[in-house]
Amino acid sequence: MAFTGNERTYDRCIASEIHPRDRSAWANSGGRSPTIDRAAAFLLKRQTTDGTWRDFRTLAGEGEDWTTAYVGVQLGFARVKAPALRHAVNALLARQRSDGGWGYGASVPSDGDSTAWALLYLARRTHRLKVLRAGVRCMLAHQDSAGGVRTYASPHEILRYMQLPPFVSLSGWTQPEPEVTAVAGLALYAVTRSRTDAVAAAWRFVRADQKNDGGWVSYWWTTRLYATAQAVAFACSCPGLTGARAAVRRAAQWAIHTQRSDGGWSPRSEKSSRAFDTALGLAILSRAAPTRHTRQALRRGISCLQDLQLRSGGFPSAPILRIPPPGVTKPRRYQEWRSGDPGTGILVTDHHSLFTTATVVGALALAERASAAR
């Protein structure tokens, strides 16, 4: 396993930062739009004193490790510079578990998704090879023989944490998912800087799960756009993946087909576009080959997000996360979702709007660069 550098990681840059208190530097930040700068400032102001970003309220508390890594990655796409990003690195380094992984929060067992996002964030921000190697070992423990990566590698620890008897099924939470596998593949490539057997196997799993319409299906999210955006990012960030270009082209066609008349995206059941979904749609199109249709769709999506920004600089939150009962393997068929309740079988809003706003920051940065290059 090589830990030597090259720039071709997730978006080929988890890049530089800008201090919000340095207003002259902030105003001359390499052409970022005011929309991104205001959203980035919103995020930076809401980092906690321990270096984490916390969002989503569940029975396990607020998300900590996972959300911190995710917000950091998205700020990196926008090339934001701030001490907050170093504080987030230090927080994640301090919170790594004995098994090498990270979890939803401090007391929750390690999981494949949180570990993937943490590795993806840390890959370009720390030279502690021991930390990265331990994270990779934990990540590989979540990968099955077919290349898929599970949220939880086995049911035992999470059952014990939830104080459930051993006969309770966790078949849903322990099955491999494309959205988790795609981020894991990105993370493994970001750390190793090479297309290892594990990376290639992860891509085979993700590619095989692409649906006939060109999109992917999410397990933990109320929108298919999340899984699709992560699959496209994986396909575009790791060179030499078989069939990656065709997969991205089909995903872009699906995204264009599902774009709403106002330029945004949302589940069919919603009356208007959601910021989270629209940002993911933009992320997909930003990585696709430029065509007249993708350019038009990008412009409309950017305009939609600009209209959705709040005075605070953040973006409206919505019930974007879903927590299926642990034995449910196909949450799209589950009919008993609840909002605002504890437990499982619930839809959860990012009540601080950090996850949504971070997704917008990363997607707008990608979209603006893609538009400028075309």
C-alpha positions as CSV (number, residue, x, y, z in Angstrom):
1,M,0.0,0.0,0.0
2,A,1.6,3.3,-1.1
3,F,0.9,6.5,0.6
4,T,2.7,8.8,-1.8
5,G,0.9,11.7,-3.4
6,N,-0.8,12.5,-6.6
7,E,-3.6,15.0,-7.0
8,R,-6.2,12.7,-8.5
9,T,-8.4,12.1,-5.4
10,Y,-12.1,12.9,-4.9
11,D,-12.6,15.8,-7.3
12,R,-8.7,15.7,-7.5
13,C,-8.7,18.3,-4.8
14,I,-9.6,18.5,-1.2
15,A,-8.0,21.8,-1.3
16,S,-7.1,25.0,0.4
17,E,-9.0,27.1,2.9
18,I,-9.9,30.8,3.6
19,H,-10.2,32.3,7.0
20,P,-13.6,34.1,7.4
21,R,-12.2,36.8,9.6
22,D,-9.7,37.7,7.0
23,R,-12.1,39.8,4.9
24,S,-9.7,40.9,2.2
25,A,-8.6,37.3,1.5
26,W,-12.3,36.2,1.7
27,A,-13.2,38.8,-0.9
28,N,-10.5,37.7,-3.2
29,S,-11.0,34.0,-3.0
30,G,-10.3,32.8,-6.5
31,G,-13.6,33.6,-8.1
32,R,-16.0,31.8,-5.8
33,S,-19.6,33.1,-6.0
34,P,-21.1,35.1,-3.1
35,T,-23.6,32.3,-2.7
36,I,-20.8,29.9,-1.8
37,D,-18.9,32.3,0.4
38,R,-22.1,33.1,2.5
39,A,-22.8,29.4,2.8
40,A,-19.3,28.6,3.8
41,A,-19.3,31.3,6.4
42,F,-22.6,29.8,7.8
43,L,-20.8,26.5,8.2
44,L,-17.7,27.9,9.8
45,K,-19.6,29.8,12.4
46,R,-21.4,26.7,13.5
47,Q,-18.5,24.5,14.2
48,T,-18.5,23.4,17.9
49,T,-15.6,24.2,20.2
50,D,-14.4,20.6,20.0
51,G,-13.8,20.9,16.3
52,T,-16.9,18.9,15.2
53,W,-19.9,19.8,13.1
54,R,-23.1,18.2,14.5
55,D,-26.4,17.6,12.8
56,F,-29.4,15.2,12.7
57,R,-31.1,14.4,16.0
58,T,-31.7,10.7,16.6
59,L,-31.8,8.3,19.6
60,A,-28.0,8.1,19.2
61,G,-27.7,11.8,19.7
62,E,-26.4,14.2,17.0
63,G,-24.1,13.0,14.2
64,E,-20.6,14.0,15.1
65,D,-17.7,12.1,13.4
66,W,-19.6,11.4,10.2
67,T,-21.0,14.9,9.8
68,T,-17.7,16.5,10.6
69,A,-15.9,14.6,7.9
70,Y,-18.7,15.2,5.4
71,V,-18.8,19.0,6.0
72,G,-15.0,19.2,5.8
73,V,-14.9,17.4,2.4
74,Q,-17.5,19.7,1.0
75,L,-15.7,22.8,2.2
76,G,-12.6,21.4,0.6
77,F,-14.3,21.3,-2.8
78,A,-14.9,25.0,-2.5
79,R,-11.2,25.6,-1.6
80,V,-12.1,27.2,1.6
81,K,-9.3,28.1,4.0
82,A,-9.9,28.4,7.7
83,P,-8.5,27.2,11.0
84,A,-11.8,25.3,11.4
85,L,-10.7,22.7,8.9
86,R,-7.5,22.0,10.9
87,H,-9.7,21.8,14.1
88,A,-11.9,19.2,12.3
89,V,-8.8,17.2,11.4
90,N,-7.7,17.2,15.1
91,A,-11.1,16.2,16.2
92,L,-11.3,13.3,13.9
93,L,-7.8,12.1,14.8
94,A,-8.7,12.2,18.5
95,R,-12.0,10.3,17.9
96,Q,-10.6,7.4,15.9
97,R,-11.7,4.1,17.5
98,S,-9.4,1.2,18.6
99,D,-10.6,-0.7,15.5
100,G,-9.3,2.1,13.3
101,G,-12.8,3.4,12.3
102,W,-15.2,6.2,13.0
103,G,-18.9,6.2,13.8
104,Y,-22.0,8.3,13.8
105,G,-21.1,9.7,17.1
106,A,-18.6,9.2,20.0
107,S,-20.5,6.4,21.6
108,V,-21.8,4.6,18.5
109,P,-19.8,1.6,17.0
110,S,-17.7,2.2,13.9
111,D,-19.4,2.0,10.6
112,G,-18.3,1.8,7.0
113,D,-19.8,5.1,5.9
114,S,-18.5,7.2,8.7
115,T,-15.0,5.6,8.3
116,A,-15.1,6.3,4.6
117,W,-15.9,10.0,4.9
118,A,-13.3,10.4,7.7
119,L,-10.6,8.7,5.6
120,L,-11.6,10.8,2.6
121,Y,-11.2,14.0,4.6
122,L,-8.0,13.0,6.3
123,A,-6.3,11.5,3.2
124,R,-4.9,14.9,2.1
125,R,-4.7,16.5,5.6
126,T,-2.6,14.3,7.7
127,H,0.7,12.5,7.3
128,R,0.0,10.1,10.2
129,L,0.3,6.9,8.2
130,K,-0.6,4.8,11.3
131,V,-4.0,6.5,11.4
132,L,-4.6,6.1,7.7
133,R,-3.5,2.4,7.7
134,A,-5.7,1.6,10.6
135,G,-8.6,3.3,8.9
136,V,-8.0,1.3,5.7
137,R,-8.0,-1.9,7.7
138,C,-11.3,-1.0,9.3
139,M,-12.7,-0.1,5.9
140,L,-11.6,-3.4,4.3
141,A,-13.3,-5.3,7.2
142,H,-16.6,-3.8,6.0
143,Q,-16.1,-5.0,2.4
144,D,-17.6,-8.3,1.4
145,S,-16.3,-10.8,-1.1
146,A,-18.3,-9.2,-3.9
147,G,-16.7,-5.8,-3.3
148,G,-19.7,-4.2,-1.6
149,V,-19.2,-2.2,1.6
150,R,-21.6,-2.6,4.5
151,T,-22.6,0.1,7.0
152,Y,-22.0,-2.3,9.8
153,A,-19.6,-5.1,9.3
154,S,-21.5,-7.4,11.7
155,P,-24.6,-7.1,13.9
156,H,-23.0,-7.8,17.3
157,E,-21.6,-4.4,18.4
158,I,-24.6,-2.4,17.1
159,L,-27.1,-4.8,18.7
160,R,-25.2,-4.4,22.0
161,Y,-25.2,-0.7,21.6
162,M,-28.9,-0.6,20.9
163,Q,-29.5,-3.0,23.8
164,L,-31.4,-5.4,21.5
165,P,-31.4,-9.2,21.9
166,P,-29.2,-11.2,19.5
167,F,-32.1,-12.7,17.5
168,V,-33.1,-9.2,16.2
169,S,-32.4,-9.0,12.4
170,L,-29.9,-6.4,11.2
171,S,-30.0,-7.7,7.7
172,G,-30.6,-4.3,6.3
173,W,-27.9,-2.4,8.2
174,T,-25.3,-5.1,7.5
175,Q,-26.0,-5.5,3.7
176,P,-23.6,-3.8,1.3
177,E,-25.0,-0.6,-0.2
178,P,-23.8,1.3,-3.4
179,E,-23.9,4.7,-1.6
180,V,-21.5,3.4,1.1
181,T,-19.4,1.4,-1.3
182,A,-18.8,4.4,-3.6
183,V,-17.6,6.6,-0.8
184,A,-15.5,3.7,0.5
185,G,-13.9,3.2,-2.9
186,L,-13.1,6.9,-3.1
187,A,-11.6,6.9,0.3
188,L,-9.4,3.8,-0.4
189,Y,-8.2,5.4,-3.6
190,A,-7.6,8.8,-1.9
191,V,-5.4,7.1,0.8
192,T,-3.5,4.5,-1.3
193,R,-3.3,6.7,-4.5
194,S,-3.7,3.5,-6.6
195,R,-6.5,1.4,-8.1
196,T,-6.1,-1.5,-5.7
197,D,-8.0,-4.8,-5.9
198,A,-10.4,-3.5,-3.2
199,V,-11.0,-0.3,-5.2
200,A,-11.7,-2.3,-8.4
201,A,-14.0,-4.7,-6.6
202,A,-15.9,-1.7,-5.0
203,W,-16.4,-0.3,-8.5
204,R,-17.7,-3.6,-9.9
205,F,-20.2,-3.7,-7.1
206,V,-21.3,-0.1,-7.7
207,R,-21.5,-0.5,-11.4
208,A,-23.6,-3.6,-11.2
209,D,-26.1,-1.8,-9.1
210,Q,-26.8,1.0,-11.5
211,K,-30.5,0.8,-12.5
212,N,-31.9,0.7,-16.0
213,D,-32.8,4.4,-15.9
214,G,-29.2,5.4,-15.2
215,G,-29.6,6.2,-11.5
216,W,-28.8,4.4,-8.3
217,V,-31.1,3.7,-5.3
218,S,-30.2,5.0,-1.8
219,Y,-30.7,3.0,1.4
220,W,-30.1,5.7,4.0
221,W,-31.5,8.7,2.1
222,T,-34.9,9.9,0.9
223,T,-33.5,10.7,-2.6
224,R,-31.9,8.5,-5.2
225,L,-29.7,11.4,-6.1
226,Y,-27.4,10.8,-3.1
227,A,-26.4,7.3,-4.1
228,T,-26.1,8.4,-7.7
229,A,-23.9,11.4,-6.9
230,Q,-21.5,9.3,-4.9
231,A,-21.3,6.6,-7.6
232,V,-20.6,9.3,-10.2
233,A,-17.9,10.9,-8.0
234,F,-16.3,7.5,-7.7
235,A,-16.4,6.8,-11.4
236,C,-14.8,10.2,-12.2
237,S,-12.2,10.3,-9.5
238,C,-10.4,7.0,-9.9
239,P,-8.8,6.4,-13.4
240,G,-9.1,3.1,-15.2
241,L,-12.5,1.9,-13.9
242,T,-14.1,-0.3,-16.5
243,G,-17.3,1.2,-17.9
244,A,-17.1,4.4,-15.8
245,R,-17.6,6.8,-18.7
246,A,-20.8,5.1,-19.9
247,A,-22.1,4.8,-16.3
248,V,-21.6,8.6,-15.8
249,R,-23.3,9.4,-19.1
250,R,-26.3,7.4,-18.2
251,A,-26.5,8.9,-14.7
252,A,-26.3,12.4,-16.3
253,Q,-29.2,11.6,-18.6
254,W,-31.2,10.4,-15.7
255,A,-30.5,13.6,-13.7
256,I,-31.5,15.8,-16.7
257,H,-34.7,13.8,-17.1
258,T,-35.7,14.2,-13.5
259,Q,-34.9,17.9,-13.2
260,R,-37.9,20.0,-12.3
261,S,-39.3,23.0,-14.2
262,D,-37.8,25.4,-11.6
263,G,-34.3,24.0,-12.3
264,G,-34.1,21.9,-9.1
265,W,-34.7,18.4,-7.9
266,S,-36.8,16.7,-5.2
267,P,-38.7,13.5,-4.6
268,R,-41.8,13.3,-6.7
269,S,-44.0,13.6,-3.7
270,E,-42.6,17.1,-3.0
271,K,-44.3,20.2,-4.5
272,S,-41.1,22.2,-4.9
273,S,-37.4,21.6,-5.3
274,R,-35.2,20.8,-2.2
275,A,-31.8,22.3,-1.8
276,F,-30.2,19.0,-0.8
277,D,-31.5,17.2,-3.9
278,T,-30.7,20.1,-6.2
279,A,-27.1,20.2,-5.0
280,L,-26.7,16.5,-5.7
281,G,-28.2,16.8,-9.1
282,L,-25.7,19.6,-9.8
283,A,-22.8,17.4,-8.5
284,I,-23.8,14.7,-11.0
285,L,-24.0,17.0,-14.0
286,S,-20.8,18.8,-13.1
287,R,-18.8,15.6,-13.5
288,A,-20.5,14.5,-16.8
289,A,-19.1,15.2,-20.2
290,P,-20.2,18.7,-21.4
291,T,-23.1,18.8,-23.8
292,R,-25.7,21.5,-24.6
293,H,-28.2,19.7,-22.4
294,T,-25.8,19.4,-19.4
295,R,-24.8,23.1,-19.7
296,Q,-28.4,24.2,-19.7
297,A,-29.3,22.0,-16.8
298,L,-26.3,23.3,-14.8
299,R,-27.3,26.9,-15.3
300,R,-30.9,26.2,-14.2
301,G,-29.7,24.3,-11.2
302,I,-27.3,27.0,-10.1
303,S,-30.1,29.6,-10.4
304,C,-32.5,27.4,-8.4
305,L,-30.0,27.1,-5.5
306,Q,-29.2,30.8,-5.5
307,D,-33.0,31.4,-5.1
308,L,-33.2,28.9,-2.2
309,Q,-30.4,30.5,0.0
310,L,-31.6,31.9,3.3
311,R,-30.6,35.2,4.9
312,S,-28.3,33.3,7.3
313,G,-26.3,32.0,4.3
314,G,-27.6,28.5,4.9
315,F,-30.1,26.5,3.0
316,P,-33.5,25.0,4.0
317,S,-33.3,21.6,5.7
318,A,-35.7,18.8,5.0
319,P,-36.3,15.2,6.0
320,I,-33.4,13.9,3.9
321,L,-32.1,11.0,6.1
322,R,-34.0,7.9,6.7
323,I,-33.3,5.2,9.3
324,P,-35.1,2.0,8.3
325,P,-35.9,-0.7,10.8
326,P,-32.6,-2.7,10.9
327,G,-34.1,-5.7,9.3
328,V,-35.6,-3.8,6.3
329,T,-33.5,-4.5,3.2
330,K,-35.5,-2.5,0.7
331,P,-36.6,0.7,2.4
332,R,-38.3,2.0,-0.8
333,R,-41.0,-0.6,-0.1
334,Y,-41.4,0.3,3.5
335,Q,-44.7,2.2,4.1
336,E,-44.6,3.2,7.7
337,W,-42.2,6.1,7.8
338,R,-42.6,8.6,10.6
339,S,-41.2,12.1,11.0
340,G,-40.2,13.7,14.3
341,D,-40.3,10.5,16.3
342,P,-37.3,8.7,17.9
343,G,-36.3,5.2,17.0
344,T,-36.2,3.5,13.6
345,G,-38.5,3.7,10.6
346,I,-38.1,7.5,10.7
347,L,-37.3,10.4,8.4
348,V,-34.8,12.8,9.9
349,T,-34.2,16.5,9.1
350,D,-30.8,18.0,9.4
351,H,-32.1,20.4,12.1
352,H,-29.0,22.7,12.0
353,S,-29.0,22.7,8.2
354,L,-25.3,21.9,8.2
355,F,-25.5,18.8,6.0
356,T,-27.7,20.4,3.4
357,T,-25.7,23.6,3.3
358,A,-22.4,21.7,3.1
359,T,-23.8,19.6,0.2
360,V,-24.7,22.9,-1.6
361,V,-21.3,24.4,-1.0
362,G,-19.5,21.4,-2.5
363,A,-21.9,21.0,-5.5
364,L,-21.9,24.7,-6.4
365,A,-18.1,24.8,-6.3
366,L,-18.0,21.8,-8.7
367,A,-20.8,23.3,-10.9
368,E,-19.2,26.7,-11.1
369,R,-15.8,25.2,-12.1
370,A,-17.5,23.0,-14.7
371,S,-19.4,25.9,-16.1
372,A,-16.3,28.0,-16.4
373,A,-14.4,25.2,-18.1
374,R,-17.1,24.8,-20.8
